[in-house]
Amino acid sequence: MKSRVFRFLAAACLAALAVAATPSRLSADSADINVTGTPLPLNSSDVHQVRAGRLLYRGGIELRADNIRFGGLSGLDISNDGATMTAMSDNGRWVRLPLTYNAQGDLNGAGRGVMKTIKPAEGYPLKGNWRDAESIAPDGSGGYFVAFERQHRLWHYRTPPSDPFDAVPVPLKAPDDIARQPSNGGIEAMARLCDRRLLIISEMATSEDGVAKAWVFDGKQWKTLGYTLKGSFHPTGAAVLPDCNLAVLERSFSLAEGVRARVTYVPAKAIRPGATLRGEELAEFVPPVTVDNMEGIAARKGDKGEPLIYLVSDDNFSGFQRTILMMFALLPPEKK
């Protein structure tokens, strides 16, 4: 969900961005994009800080492209070897970029990639409020599930001979009450669990007791559960860790406190119908620690077997915000 302040800033800067950007091949459907990744410290006020909670900073970059349509990244996937980033934009486009690492295996750059308009399902448009893709989850077979808000729905992009997003998606039966979410506060956290169930968590729809609504799909029917909220934080992403447990990304924004984010840990065994999930905080990101409008999260296993977590921000196509990609190693809990 984009706050009203974010929207105001985006609208104020859009004209300036259009003038300042120098597009390469500019097309409504497909474009090669040259992306640069400028390294970022975890804390610009303390360049020696390398840890936030249980997350050890393993490099971060600010992404800039030579195409004014680049940005708005809300869903994230990282290949198993870390070489490729796939992200979904809330303007109905997907982006694929190569990532680079230094000799220590820390994230330090990105390169020339591709950006394409996703295809709509048969009988559906892909314009206006129908373009707002907010989360993606690999289906385990090379394809992706995509969740949209405003026009709340789930589409499945199955793997064709070339690329899943070149295929016409198949609408996935959604929970009966998915349409009753706030227009700009729908499914932003989604993950395909190791047991093949699909978990989705609403950003802003809550039950009477203030718990975020969530659902889990076993391939036949959706079952309800909940996700406990903390203060002004709301879920914006979810990723399955290498050990099959879940990491959830949350974001908070207010005029008084600005933008904050946190990552929580949910045991896989806790994800069952009727349960209320309670995330254990792994880290919280508060300025001057590097943080922006964090909306996407992905995870993979590192070369030494360590769990690696990636976070990406949605810049809302605003000159006041940034597209940042950060990588962390998840440290084991301290022994008591």
N, C-alpha and C positions, 0 to 999 in steps of 0.2 A: 504494500500500500504506500502511495506517495502522500505525504502530508500536504496540507494546504500551503505551508511555507515552501516546501520543495517545489510545488507546482508554480508558485509565484516566481521563484528564482529561475526555474526552467524557462518560463515564458519570457522573462525579462532578458534572458541571455541568448535565446534561440536565434534572433536576428544577427547578433554579433558572431555567434558560432558559424553561421552560414557564410559570413564574409571571410572569417579568419581561416576556415578549413580549406584545404586544397585537395579536392577529390582526385582519385586516380581514375579507374574505370568506374563510372557512376551509373548504376542501373537499378531499376525498381526491383529486379528479381535476383541479380547476381553481381558480385563485384569482387575482384581481387583487392585485398587491402594490405597496405604496408603498415605494420604495427611496431612501435618502439616500446620497450619496457624500461623505464628509468628506475633504478634501484631505490628503495625507501628504507630508512631505519625504522625499527619498531617504535622508537620514541625520539623525535627530532630534538627534544630538550635534553636527552640523555642517550647518546649514541651507544653507550655501553650496556643499556638494558636489552636483554635478549630473551626475557621470559615474561609471560603473563599467565599467572596461575600455573596450571599444569601443562601449558603450551609453550614449547621452546621455539623461538623464532628461527626459521630456516630460509629467510629471504622473502622479499616482497617487491613489487614493481608497480609503477603507475603506467597504465596502458594508454597510449595515444595512437590514433590512426589517421591516415590521410583521406578519410571518408566521413562526411558529416553525419552519415546514418549510423556510424558506430557508436555504441553506448547502450544504456538502459539494460545492462545485463542482470537478469534476475534468477536464472537457473544455471547450474554449473555441473560439468562432468569432467573428470581428468582420467586419461588412459592409464592402464595398469603400470606402464613404465614411466609415466609422468611426462612423456614427450609431447602430448597433444592435449589441448584444452578445447572442449566443446561447451558453448554457452548459448543460452536462449535470451533474446532481447524482448522487452515488452512492447516493441513495435512490430512484432511478428516476423522477426528475422533470427536466423541462427548463425553463429560465428564459430569458426574452427581455426585455431592458431597453434603453431609450434612453440614450445617453451624450451628455454635453455637454462643450464645449471653450471655452477662453477666446479672446480676440482673437488670441493668438499660436498658436493651434491646439493648446494643451496640454490634456490631459485634466483636467477639474475637477469632474465630477459625473455623477449618474445620476438617472433619474426613475421614474415609475410604469410598471410592466411587468406581465407575466403569467407565471404558473408553472403547469404542467400535468403530470400523470402521463403518461409515455410509454405507448404501447400495446404489448402483447406480440405476438409472432408467433403465428400459429395453432398451437394444440397445446402452447403453452408457458405457464407461469405467470409472473407478475411480482410476486413477493413473496419475503420472506426473502432468501436468497443469490442469487436470480434478479434482484434489482433493481440490483446493483452496477455501474452504468455508469461507466466510467473514462476513456474518450476518444471524441472525435468527429472526423470529417473530412468536409468538404463533398465531395459526389460530382461537382461541376461542373455539375449540372443542377437545383440547388435543393434536393436531398435531402442526407441524411447517412448515413455509415457510423458505427456505434456499436460499440465494443468493451466487453465485460463481463468481469469476473473473478469468482472463486469458482466460478460456473458458466461456464467460459470459452467464449465464443462471439462471433460477429460478426453483427450484424443491419444490414440496409440499409433505411433509411426513405426511400422514394422520394416525389417531390413529387406530392401529390394536388391537387385543386382549391383547397384552403385552405392547409394547412401540412403539411410532411413528418411532423411528430410527431403529427399527427392521424390518420395513416394506419397501417394494420397493416403492420409491417415484414416483409421477406423475409429468412429466414436465409441468410447467405452462407457458402458452403463455406469452412471454415477449414483451416489446416495440420493434417496428421494428428496431430502431437504437441502441439497447443495445449493439450489437456487435462492434459498432464503438467507444466504450470507450477505453482508454489506457489499454493495457494488464494488468498492475499491478495497475490500478486505477479505478476499477469498482464499483459495488454497495456495499457499506460498511454500509450504513444507511438504515434501513428498519423497518417499523412498521405497524401493522394492527390497523387502527383507530377504534374508538368506533362505527362509523357508518358502519363498516365492510369493508371499502375501504383499499386497500393496498398501502402504500406510499413507494417509493424507491428513494434514492438520490445518485447520482454518486459522488465518491470521487474526481476524476480528470477530467472528461469530462465536458467541459464548453461551453456555447454559445459564440457568437461573442463579447458580452459585458462583458465576464468574469464571468457570473453567472453559478453556478453549475447546471447541468441538473438534473431534477427530473421528476418523473411520478407518477400518481395516477391511480389505477385500481378499477373500480366499479363492477367487476365481469363479465363485458362484453367487455369493451375496455379500453385501456390506454389513458390517457390524459396528456399532458405535462405541466410542470410548472418549476419554478426555485428556487434556494436557494442562497441567497446572501453570498458571501465569504468575510472574513475580513483578510487582509494581507496575511500571509502564512498559515493560518488555512484552513483545509479541513475536511468535515464531515466524521466521521468513525463509527457512530452509532446513533440510534434513539430509543426512548422509549415513550410510551403513559403513561402520568401521571394519577393518580387516578381520576382527574377531566376531563379527556379526552383531555387536551391540550398536547403538544408535547415537549419533551426535546431532544435536539440534542447534541451529543458529537463531538467535533472537535479536531484535533491534528495538531501540527506544529513541524517541525524539521529543524534545520539548524546547520552548524558547528559553527556559531557565537553565536547562542542563545541556542543551545541544544534542548531538548525535552520540549514542552509546550502542554497544553491542555486547553480547555474551554468547558463549558456547556451553551447552549442557550435555550431560551424558545420561542415556537411558538404557538400562539393561534390556537385552532382547527378550528375556523371559517375562518381563513386566508387560510386554505388548500383547494384551489379550482383550477380547471383547468385554465391555463393561468396566474396564480398569480406568483409573485416573492416573496418568503418567506424571511422575515428578522428576524433573531433570536435576541431576547433581551438577552444580556449576563447575566447569573446568577452567574458565577464564572470563574476565570482564574487561572490555576495552573502553576506556574513558580518556579523553584528551588530557595531557599531550600525547598519549599513546596514539599511534596512527589508527584512525577509524574513519569510516564514511558511512554511507547508506548501505550497510551490509545486507545482501539479500540472497547470495548463493553460497553453497557449501558442498564440498566433495571430499572423498577420502580414498586413500590407497595405501599399500604396504611399501615401505622404503626398501632400499637395497640391503639394509642391515636388519630387515624385519620389523622396523619401527613403524607404528601407525602415523601416517602423514595426513594432515587436514589442510585443505585449501579454502580460502574465503574470497569472495569477489563482491564488489560494490556496484550498485546501480547509480549512475551519475545523473539520471533523469534528463540527459542531454542538456545539462546546465553547466555554464562556465564557472559556477560557484562550487561545483562538486567534481569528484574525480572517479575514474574507473581504476580501482586498485585490486591487485591480486596478491594475496599473502599466503605463505606456506608455513606450517608449524608441525613439529613432531610432538605427539602426545606422550608425555612423561608418565611413568607408573606412579600410582599414589604413594605418598610418603608413608613409611612404616611408623606405626604408633608405638 
